């Protein structure tokens, strides 16, 4: 395939991942981080809901683009052939069945995102987690089966990552208002910091497992496109975690100096701050520094999602020559309709993901 044929799906996946992070992270912020029944936060909630609705709309567009791109790979032809193949892709492939479920959930999410009722927001979060699951069910992890441990771990990894990084996108959009006191900003920032810490633990644990599953040898980290992209992602994620640690342990305590000075090490921390900066920390200065660090973290997170998009369009070393799913037939959701697969042939759902290895007659593999 040409460079632009590979670049466009990667950019679409990147945009979809960013929208998914805003969706999941925004709902998590609204339900678990922002204090309830505070008048100053009502405008922030309205802004957050608008961004969530925009994110759902972007996901609808990118999902449609992904469907067309995969149909084009399977048909082995141009856009017109891909459009003609859409009914077959939707009704006769594993990806098509998952895509229909994803489209249904997105339609429900779009309706729910317009409601301000608390139950509707909770339902929106549940639906958004379902959207994350559809990504795992059509990604590399699904090669071990839809109900495999690899899919569950990949889903947990994606949920934790989007909740964490989505909050990094949402906080600066909501909270940078001069009228809000440093104390209020500190309460919200500390709540999110605790949430981010838990998410980081899940991301690290699940990421180690995913690396072990996808890369059979250590040398694969620098000898394959997938490995190099993963190595870059690990370095960027480590930078993101480091910036978060600086925020948590050096910036947030300055938002509530009276409380921080009574804690163990508070006076030593202030003394170190004065030694490095030449001035005692103030809540106003800490608030400005908080926004700067959040902005840097958000920028790093954007690049991390770019690496994730490249990983999604690359073939892991462990998948070379590997049959995706053990069964020789795939159920499509239509009674009595199976997709046959000859011994040794590549599975259709694998064929969809591995664009660069697709055969021109790939669509004929789907017929009975």
C-alpha positions, 0 to 999 in steps of 0.5 A: 500500500502507498504511504498516504493509504497507510497514513490516513487510517493512522490519522483517523485512528489517532483522532478517534483515540483523542475523542475517546479520551475526551469522552471517557475522561470528561464523564469521569471528571463530571461524575467522580472529580468535580464536587457536586452542588457548587454554583461556580462549577455549573458553567464548567459542567456545561462546557464539559458536556459540550466537549463530550457531545463533540467527542461523540460526533467525532467518534461517529465520523472516525468509525465510519471512516474506519469501516470504509478503509477496512472495506477497501482493504478487503475488496482490494480495490478503490473507493467505489469497490469498497462502498460496494463491499460494505454490506458484505463486510457488515454482515459477513465479518467479525469486524462488521458485527462489532462495528454495528454494535459500536454504531448503535452504542454511539447513537445512544451516547449522542442522545444521552450526551444531551441530557444533564440528568445524573442517571443519564450521565452515568449511563453515558459512562457505561456506554463509553466503556462499551465503546472502549471494548469494541476497540479491544474486540477489533484490535490485536488482542482479539487474535486470542479470542473475544473472551480471552484474557488478552482482550480483558487486559487490553480493555482495562489498559484502554479504560485507565489510559483514557480516564487519565489522559482525558482528564488532562484534556478536560481540566484546563478546558474547565477550570482556568477561571480567575474567579475561582479560588486556589482552594477550590482548584486544589480540591479538584486537582487533588481528587484528579491526582488520586484518580490518575495515580490509580489509573497509572497503576492499571496502565503499567500493569496491563502494559507490561502484560500486553508487551509480553503478549505482543513481543516474543523477544526483547529484540523486537523492540528495535527490529520491528515498527511495532516495537519501535513505536511501543518503545517510544510510547513507553518513553513518552508515558514515563515522561507523562508520569514524571510530570504528574508526579511533579504536579502532585508532590511539588505543585499541589501542596502549594495550593493549600499552604496552611494544611501542607505546612502541618504535614510531615516534610512541609517545611522542608519542601517550602525551604527547598522551593525557596532555595530553587526559585528564590521566593516562597510559594504562594497559592496564586503562583501554584495555580498558574504553575498547575495550569502550565504542567497540565498543559505540558502533560496534555501535549505529551498525552496527544503524542502518546495517542499518536504512538498508539495509533501507529501500534494499531496499524502495525503488526506485532512480531507475535502475530506473524504467521499466527492464526487469529482465533482457533476456529476455522469458521466465524459466526457472523450473527446471522442464523446459519451463516458462517465464514469459511476459512481454508486451512492455512488461510488468513482469517478475515478479521486478521486480514482487516487489521493487517492492511499492509499484507492484504491480498487483492482478492481478499473480499472473495475469502469472505464468500461461502 
